[in-house]
Amino acid sequence: MRKLAVLICLFTLAACGQPTQPSGGQAPAGGSTSDGSSVLLSTPEGLPDWLFVLRTSEGGTVHFNRRTITRENGLADIWLQVRYGHTQAWDASDETTERVIHFDVERMHYRFNCAEETFVIVERQIMGANDEIVARDTPPQVYRPMPASGVARQMLPVACRGA
């Protein structure tokens, strides 16, 4: 019995520090493929989806999701999430019904023209319980100049250059 326990300990210690094969058939991070194509780098485990950007003057917070950043033809898209310090009201009324939605979390899809330093909000999503979208809005798609400060100014380098 003692020999069996010693063998198990030896096998366990021998396996310590050995690299494991990535799941799903992915090449290891930083590795190369035989056909010369690019390698998909895995994202660090344990990092949250929404990363803190800044605190608002009302006590809320703004976050971005690095997995939502896309860049193409001089444009960069990114999703931001605002957690308000105080409950907000959204007028969701239509021609027949008056309706106000109270919410604490909103997500916004920003699109930046990186060269011209202009931006547009493509879509707004009002979030309910369990990250459920309870309302959405697609504002007019008019590019605006970059303000001297604020969320858009802070997110331009992140969206356009990854900095």
N, C-alpha and C positions, 0 to 999 in steps of 0.2 A: 504494500500500500504506500509506503514511504517513497519507493522508487517511482510509482505512478505520479505522486504529488511533485516530485523533483522534475520529472519529464514535462509535466504540464507547466511548471514554472519556467523551465528552460525554453519551451516553445513560445510562451508568452513574452519572455524577455527578448527572444530572437526577433519577434514581430514588432517590437517597439521601435519607433523611428523609421519604419519602412514606409515608403510612399504607397498610397493606395491608388488604384485605377479610378479615373473619373467615371461617374455614372453616365449613362446615356450615350456612350460612345464618343464623347467629346475628347479632343486632343488636350493634353495638359496645358495649363496656362503658360504662355511664353514659349511653347514648343512650336514646331513647324510641321507642316503636312508635306507629304511626298509630292503632291501635285502643284505646290507653290502657292496655293491659295492662302488667304489670311486665316488666322486662328482666332476663334472666339475666346476671349479671356473671360474667365468666370468672375462674377462679382463677389466681393468679400462677404463671407457669411456673417450674420449678426448685425449688419448695418440696417437701420430702419429704411423703409421706402421713402418717407418724407423727411428731408433734412432741413434743419433750422436755417433761416436766412436772416430775419430781423424781428424785432418786437415793435408793435405799433404803439402810437401815443395813447391809444385807448386801452392798452393792456393785452391786446391780442398778439398772435404770432403768425408769421408767414413762413411757409416751408416750400421746398421744391422736391420733385421726384426725378432723380438723375436718369431713371430708366425711360422717362418720357421725352428726353431731349432728342430731337432729330434735326439734321442740318442738310440742306440741299439748295443748290442754285443761289447761294447768298442769303437764304432765309434760314432761320432757326426757330423751332417750335419747342415750347416747354410748358408743362402744367405746374401751376402754383396752387397751394392750399392755404387759405386764410382761416385761422381759428380766432374768432372775434372775442374780445374781452367782455362784451355785452351782447345780449341777444339782439339780432337784427330783424327787420321786417321786410318782406318781399311782397310787393303787390302783384298777385297772380290773377287779378280780375280779368274777365273777358266781357263780351257784350251782354251776356245774360246773367253772370254770376259775379258777386263781389267776394273776393277771397284774399286773405292775407296769410302768408306763411311766415312763421317765426323760426329762425335758424341761428346756429352758432358757427357753422362751417360752410365755406364756399370754396369751390375749385374754379380756377380760371386758366384757360388755354391761351397763352400769349404767343404771338408770332412776331419775330424781330426781322427787320431788314438790316443785316449786320453792317453793310457798307454805308448806308444812309443814316444809320442810327435812328430808325423810326420803328414804331410798333403798332400792333392792333390786337385787341382782345377778340379772339375767334369765337370763344364760347364761354359761358358762365354756367356753373352747375351749383344748385342749392342742395346741400346734403342734409339728409335726415338721419334717423337712427340707423346704426349698422352700415354706414357709408352708402345708404340708398339715395339715389338721385330723386328728389321730390319735385324739382322744377329746373328748367334750363332756359337759357336765353342766348341768342346769337345776335350780338349788337351789329350795327352797320360796319362794314369792313373798310373803314377809312384809316389809313396809317397816320399816326400822330407823331409829332417831334418828341424826342426824348427829353423829359424834364431834367432839371439840374440835380434833383435828388428823388428819392422814393424807390418803390419796389422795381419798377421798370429799369431805372438806372442801375440798380444793384444786380439785376438778373441778366442784363445785356452781355457782360463778359462771360458769365457762366453758360448762357445759351449759345453764344456765338463762338467762343473759343474754349470752353470747358475750364476757364480759370476761375 
